[in-house]
Amino acid sequence: MDNIENLTSEILGQIEKALDLNTLEEIRVSALGKKGRLTEQMKTLGSMDPEERKTAGQALNVAKDKIAGAIDEKKIALEKAEMDKRLASETVDVSMPVRPKQQGRIHPVSQVMEEVLTIFAQMGFDLAEGPDIEDDWHCFEALNFPKNHPARQMQATFFMGEDNVLRTHTSPVQIRTMENKKPPIRIVAPGRTYRCDYDMTHTPMFHQIEGLVIDKSTNMGHLKGCLLEFMKKFFETDDVSLRFRPSFFPFTEPSAECDVGCSRENGEFKIESGKGWIELLGCGMVHPNVLKNCGLDPDEYQGFAFGCGLDRFAMLKYGIPDLRSFFDADMRWMKHYGFLPLDIPTVTSGLSFNAGVKK
């Protein structure tokens, strides 16, 4: 009995002095495990006489319960102490911002698209969209492209099967709109387009926006006025000059290339009259054959269309020299040319005013 009491006191003392859970587990195994000290004592009961075995067995069971209870209490105390230590060392200052520095940026193309769509919405245009994968009818045939037109060839178009292509322009949206909507029509159609081309000013995938107006009285004067108003708002200056040069597009007649007056003095690009010209977009009156292909009577309806590259607009407005860098996913480039999400330029609050904080 004395041996059992001494052993129990010794083990309880070890439990009290344990400083961590690993040490406590070692004490438990050494006392109550298969080869533990109390377990070894239990094995000696078989050699005792019945009366002695009864007394010793009761004492061993009491000792075992005491030690198990002491271990459980110590374990709870050690776990609480460990949690308190972690909470003290891993405190969070809830008064600090979650993100002390903004990392994300609005891409210049996304920003320019938002600006352009906002301007045209204020001018009364609706938004129209179409699929990136088009059939030959909507991408070429309905737009009056001859069978031997270069745009149909492999060097300009990504073909997908026999009749489908990655659209080379957003003009198919005009066809789909005229097929499904009765005039008057006044829409802009932004989206991705694809061509086999790659250099400083061309990429295999780029962004365009098309404009279309169809009614019974629209003419080239309305087209010029529409584009002039848009350029003034987009470049934020009333000193805008437009020049229309005769050109050819299968889907418009007459067709024109539109240039805007600009200056390149001291290596700085600026929209300004009387210093020089830069080509920005193509436009013209919708070809009668296109109207017929969409089920409209060209003797009753007429209208204009225009198309421009949003990537080119972003380059010109925000001074980006190489179109290929738009798609490099380089965060250094994005931090320089991108816009902070909460400080992006808007038509209502001012474009140039906020553009200075984009970096």
BAVOKE-998643 format. One record per residue (C-alpha): chain; x negated, y negated, z. Coordinates in steps of 0.5 Angstrom, whole numbers, plus 500, padded with zeros to 3 digits. Example, Ala and Ser with C-alpha at 12.3 -4.5 7.8 and 13.67 -1.06 7.14 Angstrom:
SITE,cadena,u,v,w
SITE,A,475,509,516
SITE,A,473,502,514
% end
This chain:
SITE,cadena,u,v,w
SITE,A,500,500,500
SITE,A,494,495,502
SITE,A,491,497,495
SITE,A,498,495,491
SITE,A,498,489,495
SITE,A,491,486,494
SITE,A,492,488,487
SITE,A,498,484,486
SITE,A,495,478,490
SITE,A,489,478,485
SITE,A,493,479,479
SITE,A,498,473,481
SITE,A,492,469,483
SITE,A,489,470,475
SITE,A,496,468,473
SITE,A,496,462,477
SITE,A,489,460,474
SITE,A,491,461,467
SITE,A,490,455,462
SITE,A,492,457,456
SITE,A,497,462,453
SITE,A,492,467,450
SITE,A,489,468,457
SITE,A,495,469,460
SITE,A,497,474,455
SITE,A,490,478,456
SITE,A,492,478,464
SITE,A,499,481,462
SITE,A,495,487,458
SITE,A,490,488,463
SITE,A,496,489,468
SITE,A,502,492,465
SITE,A,499,494,458
SITE,A,498,502,457
SITE,A,492,502,460
SITE,A,493,496,465
SITE,A,491,496,472
SITE,A,498,497,475
SITE,A,500,502,469
SITE,A,494,506,472
SITE,A,497,506,479
SITE,A,503,509,477
SITE,A,500,515,474
SITE,A,497,517,481
SITE,A,504,518,483
SITE,A,505,525,481
SITE,A,499,527,485
SITE,A,503,524,492
SITE,A,507,528,496
SITE,A,515,526,496
SITE,A,515,521,501
SITE,A,509,518,500
SITE,A,511,518,492
SITE,A,517,514,494
SITE,A,514,509,498
SITE,A,508,508,493
SITE,A,513,508,487
SITE,A,518,502,490
SITE,A,512,498,492
SITE,A,509,499,485
SITE,A,516,497,482
SITE,A,516,491,486
SITE,A,509,489,484
SITE,A,511,490,477
SITE,A,517,485,477
SITE,A,513,480,481
SITE,A,507,480,476
SITE,A,512,480,470
SITE,A,516,474,473
SITE,A,510,470,474
SITE,A,508,471,467
SITE,A,514,469,464
SITE,A,514,463,469
SITE,A,507,461,467
SITE,A,508,462,460
SITE,A,514,457,460
SITE,A,510,452,464
SITE,A,504,453,459
SITE,A,508,452,453
SITE,A,511,446,455
SITE,A,505,443,457
SITE,A,502,445,450
SITE,A,508,441,447
SITE,A,507,435,451
SITE,A,500,435,449
SITE,A,502,435,441
SITE,A,508,430,442
SITE,A,503,425,446
SITE,A,497,426,440
SITE,A,502,426,434
SITE,A,506,420,436
SITE,A,510,417,430
SITE,A,511,409,430
SITE,A,518,408,427
SITE,A,517,401,427
SITE,A,512,402,421
SITE,A,514,403,414
SITE,A,515,410,411
SITE,A,511,408,405
SITE,A,506,402,407
SITE,A,504,401,399
SITE,A,509,402,393
SITE,A,505,407,389
SITE,A,511,408,383
SITE,A,512,404,377
SITE,A,517,402,372
SITE,A,514,404,365
SITE,A,513,398,360
SITE,A,517,402,355
SITE,A,523,403,360
SITE,A,523,396,362
SITE,A,523,393,355
SITE,A,529,398,354
SITE,A,533,395,360
SITE,A,531,388,358
SITE,A,533,389,350
SITE,A,540,393,352
SITE,A,542,387,357
SITE,A,541,382,352
SITE,A,545,386,347
SITE,A,550,387,352
SITE,A,551,380,353
SITE,A,552,379,346
SITE,A,557,384,346
SITE,A,554,390,343
SITE,A,556,397,346
SITE,A,551,403,347
SITE,A,551,409,343
SITE,A,547,415,343
SITE,A,546,421,339
SITE,A,542,428,339
SITE,A,534,428,338
SITE,A,535,434,334
SITE,A,539,432,328
SITE,A,541,436,321
SITE,A,539,433,314
SITE,A,546,430,313
SITE,A,546,425,319
SITE,A,538,424,319
SITE,A,537,423,311
SITE,A,543,425,306
SITE,A,549,420,309
SITE,A,543,415,310
SITE,A,542,415,302
SITE,A,535,418,302
SITE,A,534,421,295
SITE,A,532,428,295
SITE,A,525,427,294
SITE,A,524,421,299
SITE,A,517,421,303
SITE,A,521,422,309
SITE,A,523,428,308
SITE,A,516,431,307
SITE,A,512,435,312
SITE,A,507,430,313
SITE,A,512,425,316
SITE,A,518,429,319
SITE,A,518,435,324
SITE,A,522,440,321
SITE,A,526,445,326
SITE,A,528,451,321
SITE,A,532,450,315
SITE,A,536,444,316
SITE,A,534,441,323
SITE,A,529,436,324
SITE,A,527,432,330
SITE,A,530,425,328
SITE,A,525,420,325
SITE,A,529,414,327
SITE,A,535,413,331
SITE,A,540,411,325
SITE,A,543,418,325
SITE,A,547,415,331
SITE,A,550,409,326
SITE,A,553,415,322
SITE,A,556,419,328
SITE,A,559,412,330
SITE,A,562,410,323
SITE,A,564,418,323
SITE,A,568,417,329
SITE,A,570,410,330
SITE,A,574,405,326
SITE,A,571,398,325
SITE,A,570,393,328
SITE,A,564,396,330
SITE,A,558,393,334
SITE,A,553,398,337
SITE,A,546,399,339
SITE,A,543,406,339
SITE,A,536,406,343
SITE,A,532,413,344
SITE,A,526,417,342
SITE,A,524,418,335
SITE,A,519,423,332
SITE,A,514,423,326
SITE,A,507,426,324
SITE,A,503,420,325
SITE,A,498,418,331
SITE,A,493,412,331
SITE,A,493,405,335
SITE,A,500,403,333
SITE,A,503,410,332
SITE,A,505,416,336
SITE,A,508,422,334
SITE,A,514,421,339
SITE,A,516,413,340
SITE,A,522,409,342
SITE,A,527,405,337
SITE,A,533,401,338
SITE,A,538,401,332
SITE,A,543,395,331
SITE,A,550,396,327
SITE,A,555,391,326
SITE,A,561,393,321
SITE,A,567,389,320
SITE,A,571,385,314
SITE,A,567,379,314
SITE,A,559,380,316
SITE,A,554,377,312
SITE,A,546,376,312
SITE,A,547,369,316
SITE,A,550,373,321
SITE,A,544,378,321
SITE,A,539,372,322
SITE,A,543,369,327
SITE,A,544,375,331
SITE,A,536,377,331
SITE,A,534,369,332
SITE,A,538,369,339
SITE,A,536,376,341
SITE,A,528,374,340
SITE,A,529,367,344
SITE,A,532,371,350
SITE,A,527,377,349
SITE,A,521,372,348
SITE,A,524,367,353
SITE,A,522,361,348
SITE,A,527,357,344
SITE,A,521,356,339
SITE,A,522,362,335
SITE,A,521,362,327
SITE,A,524,368,323
SITE,A,522,370,316
SITE,A,525,375,312
SITE,A,521,378,306
SITE,A,525,383,301
SITE,A,524,390,302
SITE,A,527,397,301
SITE,A,531,402,305
SITE,A,535,407,302
SITE,A,541,405,307
SITE,A,541,398,307
SITE,A,542,393,301
SITE,A,539,388,300
SITE,A,534,390,305
SITE,A,529,386,309
SITE,A,523,386,313
SITE,A,523,381,319
SITE,A,517,377,321
SITE,A,516,373,327
SITE,A,512,367,328
SITE,A,506,368,333
SITE,A,499,365,335
SITE,A,493,369,336
SITE,A,488,363,338
SITE,A,483,365,343
SITE,A,485,372,343
SITE,A,491,371,346
SITE,A,498,373,343
SITE,A,504,368,344
SITE,A,510,367,340
SITE,A,510,361,337
SITE,A,512,357,330
SITE,A,507,355,325
SITE,A,501,359,327
SITE,A,502,366,324
SITE,A,507,372,323
SITE,A,507,379,325
SITE,A,512,384,323
SITE,A,517,386,328
SITE,A,523,390,325
SITE,A,527,392,319
SITE,A,534,390,317
SITE,A,539,389,312
SITE,A,546,390,310
SITE,A,549,397,310
SITE,A,549,400,303
SITE,A,556,402,300
SITE,A,554,409,299
SITE,A,553,410,307
SITE,A,560,407,308
SITE,A,563,412,303
SITE,A,559,417,306
SITE,A,562,415,313
SITE,A,569,415,310
SITE,A,569,407,310
SITE,A,571,403,304
SITE,A,566,399,302
SITE,A,571,394,298
SITE,A,574,393,305
SITE,A,568,393,310
SITE,A,561,391,310
SITE,A,556,390,316
SITE,A,549,389,317
SITE,A,544,394,321
SITE,A,537,393,324
SITE,A,532,397,327
SITE,A,525,396,331
SITE,A,520,400,335
SITE,A,521,399,343
SITE,A,514,401,344
SITE,A,511,395,339
SITE,A,516,390,343
SITE,A,512,392,350
SITE,A,505,392,346
SITE,A,507,385,344
SITE,A,510,382,350
SITE,A,506,385,355
SITE,A,499,385,352
SITE,A,498,392,351
SITE,A,493,394,346
SITE,A,493,401,344
SITE,A,500,405,343
SITE,A,497,412,345
SITE,A,496,410,352
SITE,A,503,409,353
SITE,A,503,417,354
SITE,A,497,418,358
SITE,A,500,419,364
SITE,A,494,415,367
SITE,A,496,412,374
SITE,A,491,407,373
SITE,A,494,404,367
SITE,A,501,404,370
SITE,A,499,400,376
SITE,A,496,395,371
SITE,A,502,395,366
SITE,A,507,398,370
SITE,A,513,394,374
SITE,A,514,395,382
SITE,A,521,398,382
SITE,A,524,392,387
SITE,A,521,387,383
SITE,A,522,388,376
SITE,A,524,383,371
SITE,A,531,382,369
SITE,A,535,377,364
SITE,A,539,374,370
SITE,A,533,373,375
SITE,A,528,371,370
SITE,A,523,375,366
SITE,A,517,371,366
SITE,A,518,369,373
SITE,A,517,376,376
SITE,A,513,379,371
SITE,A,507,376,375
SITE,A,508,381,380
SITE,A,508,387,376
SITE,A,501,389,378
% end
